[in-house]
């Protein structure tokens, strides 16, 4: 009889997409899996097995408890939070695998030690350590996430550039709306169609033009994939937008400021190009998770580490590499 596994996936878009590499390896020995994920991320995991979504922590615990009756042989918790491990414990999976972190070891039967170098190399190399208890050999030359869902192609006018000016919680990672507006103007003058994407309350792109298609809060995650698949270029901050692009897009520009691209840059395949813009200062990377503004600039301005990453510089990359 084939063994059964339940997997708890990360809550952030970028981390969720990185976890697809782990799921792809697991699918080779388990076939279909049961995946527990945040409600807004379910489309990312389409094609990997049965998907069970939750709204919040309470809903997660409730659904994990009801999974007990299915008697899983294995449970894998990819995030490092205490609550995510507790949920897998509630499923009563016989073997429970996760990182040893945050006083949660009592919930796990296989405790994977986080290496000292985990923030000095790409996060995927740490995530792949979770496969050791399964006896899976990893090819570290093939670490591109594979999207298995169906994508509906969208109509896109060419040449085209997609812009993702916003990130979720940590606004300090944003390049700045004024920079994106200036870039849009440069691109439109050069003959490009510019598409703007974003999901969230209060998002406004303060520029209008007949060649600018504003899709802010007008798309689902899956719609965005359909558009990005057709784009000539995708430009975004260190956030979920460029990680979505890594699944389907040909050319990506990632703009990094206070965070490090060494740790969290998008994983791309052999037929994709990615350009990472990162001006490493003496203070880079900073403790950006605990800071909501840069101490070296005036309130409302992008962090100092974005100063030399000008719209003109990104425009030149697009112009010269197309």
C-alpha positions, 0 to 999 in steps of 0.5 A: 500500500502506498504511504500517505503524507500531509504537508503544511506549506509556507504562508508567503507567496515567495516561500510557497513557490520555493516549497514547490521544489520540495513538493516536486521531489516528494511527489516522486515517492508519494504520488498525490499528497494532501497539502494544507495551505493558506486560503489565498495561496491554493492556486500555487499548489494546484496539481500536487494533490488534494488541497485543504485551505485555512483562513487563520490559525484557529481554522488551521488547528481545526482542520488539522485535527479532523485529518487524524482519522485519515491516518497519515504515515508522514507529516511534513511541516515546511515553515519554522513557526511553532503553530505550523508544527503544532498543527502537523502534530494534531494530524497524528501523522506517524512520522513528523518532519520539520526544522528544529526551531522555536521550542517545537521539537516535541511535536516532531519525530524527525528534527532537521537542524537548521545550518549556521549558513542558512542566511548566507546561501539561498533558502532553497538549500536549507529547505531541501534538507527536509528531504533527508528523512525521506531518503531522497537524493537531491540534484542541487543543479535542478532547483527550479520550482515547477508549476503544475496547474492550468494557466489560462493565457491572457491577451497582452499587447506587445512589447510589454512590461509588467510592474509589481510596485508593492509588497505585502507586510514589509513596505520598506522593501518597496522601490517606491511608487514615484520610481515605478511611475517614472519607469512607466513613462520611459517605457511608454515613450519607447513604445512599450505597453505597461501593465501594473499589478497589485492586490491589497487595500489602498493601492493606487498607481498615480499615472494614466496613459492609453498604453498603461493597463492598470490591473490593480485589484482586478486579478486573482493570483491565477490571472496574474500567472496568465498575464506574466506568461505573456509578458516580455519583461517583469519588474518588481521588488523583493516579494511575491510578484517576481516569484510568481514571474519565476514560474512562467516569465522569460525575463525578470528584473528584481529590485532589492534594497534592505533585503539580500538577494543571496537568500531569497532571489527567485529561482529560474530555469535555463531558458529564463533570464533574471537581472538582480539590482542590489546596491550593497551598502555598509548597512546592507542587508539591514534588520528590515523586518524590525524596521518600517523606515530607513534611518538615513532618509526622510519619512516617506522616501525609499531606503538609501540602498535604493538611491542608485537603482534609478528608473533609467538604469532599469530602462537601459537593461530592458532596452539593451537586453530585448 
